[in-house]
Amino acid sequence: MVPRLKPSAPDEVAEIVRAALAERRPLEVVGRGTKRALGRAGEGGSVLDLSRLTGIELYEPAELVLSAGAGTLLGEIEARLAANGQQFAFEPPDYGRLLGAPSGGQTIGGTVACNLSGPRRIKAGAARDHFLGVKAVSGRGEAFKAGGRVVKNVTGYDICKLLAGSYGTLAVMTSLTLRVSPAPESTRALLVRGLEDSAAVGLMIEAVKSPYEVSGAAHLPRAVAGRLEAGGAGAVTAVRIEGPEPSVRSRADSLARLFAPSGRIEVLEEGDAQALFTAVRDVAPFTGGEGRFIWRLSIPPSVAPAVVRGIAARLDCEYLLDWGGSLVWVAVTPEAEDGGAVVVRAAAREGGGGALLVRAPAALRARVPVFQPQPPALAALGRRVKDSFDPLGVLNPGRMYEGS
């Protein structure tokens, strides 16, 4: 039975880390466990469960800032923000069902630790861009604070951006401070049906580069779109705009004229528009079929059509495009013994990007690199950073790279 340690206060977290150091015992850091299947399988030891470090510690709507314990449910925070007409602009996704866990269980700490962002990333940036301050315990057992409550307080080394996306391998975050934003008054999505991948990516690039402040751009091929109510019969290319109603109406009209040569334009209002982009955000079309391996590629949007063609020519797979084509989700059938690693990584590399294995059995994640292999110089730099925060490697060892 793996020991499960559940501290109720930050001081207890420091004590647990120091005890682990003394015993050379690794710690698997978790919030509610909804993302335990994301990344490499852990390398044993005790579970450091942060689910008791909860609660909104500070919220100043007028200052657009919020602080909360790392184990606080994201849904609880978002409900509080919504009551004040606010939101997290980076649109954090819920990968619970995608990873075989319940939906609605993600915490603010886990979301930021994995730097997860939704379709609005093309306009608002990533989670790390909204991460202002942190209280944490390093792998040395030392409690520290970094950042502040406003962007201008973040001077010198930006520790917050370093911790965002580190998957708990550098420090145990106990409290986080983030910037919040006004929620949009109105939302619309413009749909163009039946476009091939190249035409769809061209349209999305044109939309994102336009002056109309697009907040989401996604393309769902026919088979994938058919699983969603908005899919209908045929591929769907969707562009979202948000903001004050008069502005949204004017920008929607301008985009409709811009898209007119591509085919008939449909408009989804409010709830329907949000439902479609929530499905894209959470990769809902791929939540079923648990036997399939799920890959997430980050590539320049202009090469996305060639990349997916190359993968589809060698693997039985489905895919969808988000972030205007720069984020590609690929679901590979289980016939590929390596989960499609050789083919997917080669395609991503040739496209000038990288690939992350998001969903696969633990045994496959143990033998196939989950994260994009790093060049030697970058790997050496990462090793030095890891050693400075966690020299004995007690925090989430092996979660990102073997031996890390």
N, C-alpha and C positions, 0 to 999 in steps of 0.2 A: 504494500500500500504506500503510495507516494505521499509524503507529508504535505499538508495544505496549510499554509500560514496566512492568516487573515488579520493584518494589522488594522487597528481602528484610528490610528493617528500617525502623522509623519514621523514622530520620534520612534515609534515602534518599527517603522520601515527601516530606519537607520540601524537600529539594534539587530534586526533580522539580517541585514546585509553584512554587518560586522561579524555576526556569528557565522554566517556562511563563509566569509573570508577566513576566519580562524580554522574552520573545518575543511577548507578547500572544497566546499559543497556547492554545486551550481544551483541557480535559481531560475525557474521559468516564471517570468513576469506576465500576469494576465489581469484583465479587468473582469469582464463577464464571460470570457472565453469564446466569443463569437468569431474571433479571427485566429484561433489556435491552428487552424489548417492552412493559414496563409504564411508562406515562407517555408523554410526547411523544418523538419521535425526536430524538436528539442533534444538535447543530449542528457536527459535524466536530471536527477536532483529533486529538490523540493519545489512546490508551486507557491509563488508569492502572489496571493490573491488580493487585489486592491478594491474589491467590490464594496468594502465598508468605508472607503474614503470618498464619501458622497456629499452632495449638497452644493447649492449655489452660494458662494461665499461673498460675492460682491456683484451687483448689477446696477449700473447707472445708465439708464436708457438715453438720457440727454448727452452723455459722454461717449455713447456707443462702445461700451466696454463691459465685459463679464468675466468673472473668475469662478471656477468651480473645482471641486475635488476630482481627481483623475478617474475615479470609479463612478461618477455621476452618469446616469443614462442620458444619452443624447436626446432621446425623445422628451425627457423631462425638461431639459434646457430649451429645446425648440418650442415646446408648449408655452414656456414662460416668455420667450421672445415673441412668439406669435400674438400673445395677449397684449403686447405693446407695439404691434405692427412692425416687428423686426425679425431678422433672420441671420443665419451665417451665409455670407455671400458665396462661399466656396461650395455650397450645396453638398454636404457630406453624404455619401452613398450608404446604403444598407446592404452589405454583402452576406447577411446572415443566411438566407436561403441558398444563395449561390454556393456557400461553403458548407452547407449541411447543418447549419445551426438555426435557431429560431430568429425570425425577423424582429426588429425592435429592441434587440439586446445590446447594441453597440454602445460603448462609453465614449466620453469626450477624450479621455486619455488614449485609448486604443486608436481612435480615429486620427488623432494628430500624430501619434507615434508611427502610424503607417502612412501618414501624409495623403489621406484619401480625399479626393475632390470629385465633384460631379460635372455635368455638362456645362455649368456656368464658368468653368475654369478658363475658357477661352476669353472671357471678359473680366472676371474677378480675380484670376490667379488661383494658386493652389492653397491648401490648408496652411502651409508654412508661411504664406504671405500675410496671414491674419493672426498669427501666433505672436503675441506681444511679450508675454512673461511666463516664467515657470519657477516652481519650487520643486526640487528633486533631490535624490540621493544618488551619488555616484557609486561605481563599483568599488571604490575605495572605502565606502561606508561613510562618506562625508556629505552632510546636507549642504545644499547651496541654492542660491537664487540667481536668476538671470533675467535680463530684459526689464520691462516695466509695464505701465498701464497705457502708455501712448507710444507711437512709433518713434518720436524724437528721443525717447529715453533709451532706445536700443543703439548703444554706441560700442565701439571696439569690436571684439569678436561676437558675432550674433549666435549665441549658444542655442537660442530657440530654433533657428533654422537648421542647426546641426542635429538637434534631437528629433525634429520632425522628419519622419522617414527612416529613423534608425532602428525601428522595431524593438525598442526596449533593450538594445544591446550596449548602450553607453551609460544610461542612468535610469533610475526609477522615478518617473514623474509623479508627484503627489498632488500638485495643484497647477492649473493652467489658466492663463489670462488671454482672452481672445477679443479681437475687434468684431463688433456686430454691425449690421447695416439695416437700413429701412427695407421692409418687404415691398415688393412692387404693388402698385395699385391695380394694375391690369396686366394680363398675359395673353398673348396670342401665338399660335404656331401656324406657319404657312407650309402646306404640303404640296409636293410635286410627285406624281406617281409614275412608275414605269421607267425611271432612268437607269441606264447602265452605270456601273461603278465610276467610270471615267467622267461621264457627264455629271453625275451626282457630286463627285468631289470638286469638279470645276465650278459647279453652282455654289457649293458651300464655301469654297475659297473666295469667290466673288462676294458672297454675302458677308463673310467675316471681315473682308477688307473694305466693305462699303462704309459709308458714314452713318448707317442706321442702327448701330449699337446692338448687334445680334448677341443674345445671351445663351444660345445653344444651337448646334448644327449637327445633325446625325443622319446617317443613311442606313436603312435596313433593307437588305435584299429580299426578294419575294418570299422565300421560305421562312425567313425570320420574321418579317412583317406580318405574315399570315397568322402568327400566334398572338398578335395584339389586336384589340378591338379596332384600333385606328388603321390596322394594316390593310384590310379589304383584300382586293385581288391585285397583287403586284407589288413591286418594290416601292418603298416610301422614302423620300428625302424630306426631312423636316427642319425648319429653321424657326427658332423662337425669339420673340422680342418681348421685353418687359418694361414697365415704367408707368408714368401717369397716362391715363386713358387717352387724352387728346394726342399725346406724343406717340403712343402705341398705334393708334388708328392711322395717323399720318405716315409713320414708318412702315406699317403693314401695307398700305396702299403703294408706297414707293417700291417696296420689295416685290410686290405683286407685278408691278410694271417691269421691274428688272428681270423677273423670272418668266415673264409671259412667253418668250420664245421657246422655253423648255417644255411647255405643255400647260394643261389646265391646272389652275391653282385652287386649292381648297384651303379654307381657314378654319382652324380649331379655336374655339373660344375658351377662356379661363380653365374650368375644371378638366375639360378634355385635353387641352394643351398640356396642363400640368401632369395629367395621368400618363400621357405619352412619354414625356421627358423623365418622369419618375421611373417608368419602366426601363428607359435607356440608362438612367443613372444607376439602377440596381442590377442591370444586365438581366432583366426578368426573362427574356426569351431563352436564356441558357440555364435557368434555375432547375429545370427538369433534366432528365437524362443524366443522372449522377455518374454513369459510367464514362462520360466523355471528359476529356482533359481540356481545361480552359487556359488559354494563353492571353496575355495582355501585351500588345506591342505599342511602343512609342516611336513614331517615325515621322518624317516630314510628310505633310498631307499630299503633296504633289506626287509622291511615289506610292501612295497607298493602293491604287488600283493594280499596279504591277506587282506589288508585294502579295496581295491576296490572290492574284491570278497564279503566281508562282507556287504558293502554298496549296491552293485548291487543285493544281495540276498533279500534285504528288501525294496529297492526303485527302481522305474523305472527311470533309469539314464544313462548317458553317461559320459565318462571320458577320459582324456589324461594325459600323464606323461611328465614332463619336468625336468630339472636339474638332469638328470640321474636317475630319479625316486623319488627324494626327494621333488618335487613339483607336486601335483596332483590337477588337475582341474576336478570338478564334476558338471555336469548339471543335475538338478533334475526336473522332470515334476511337474507341479503345483498341482497335486492331493495331494501332501503332505502338510497338513494344516500348519505345522510349518516350511515349507521349507526344511524338512528333517533334522532339527537341532538335534533332539535326536539321530537319527541313525548316522549322519555324525560325530557329536562330540564324540559319544561313540567310533566309529571306530578309529578316530584320536587319542583319548586319549589312547585306548588300544595299538595303534601302537607307543606310545611314542612321539606324536606330538600334533599339534593344528590345528584348522580350523577357517577360516575367511569367513563370509558370504559376498560375493562380490556384488551380484546383487539380489535384491528383492524389492518389493514395500515398500514405506516409512512406511506404517502401520505395515508390518511384521518386518521391521528393528527396529521399536519402541518397539516391545514386545518380540523379540527374540534377545539374545545377539549376536551382530555382530562379536565382537572379542572373542577370546578364554577366558573364565572366568579365572581370576587369583587366585592363592592360596592366602589366607588371608595376609600372610607376604609380598608377592610381591605387592598385591593391596595397602597395607598400605604404602609401599615405594613409589609407584607411586603417591599416594595421597600427600605425603610430597614433592615430586618433583614438582607436580602441584601447591601446595600451595606456594612454594618458588618463582615460576615464575609468578603465576597468582592467588593470594590469594582470590580474589573476584569472580573468575571463569567467567570472561567476554569473554575470547577467545574460540570460538567454543565449548561452553558448551554442554556436552552430546555427542559430536561427537564420542568419543571412548567408553566411558562407561557411564551408566546412572549416572547423577549427577556430572560427571567429568568436 
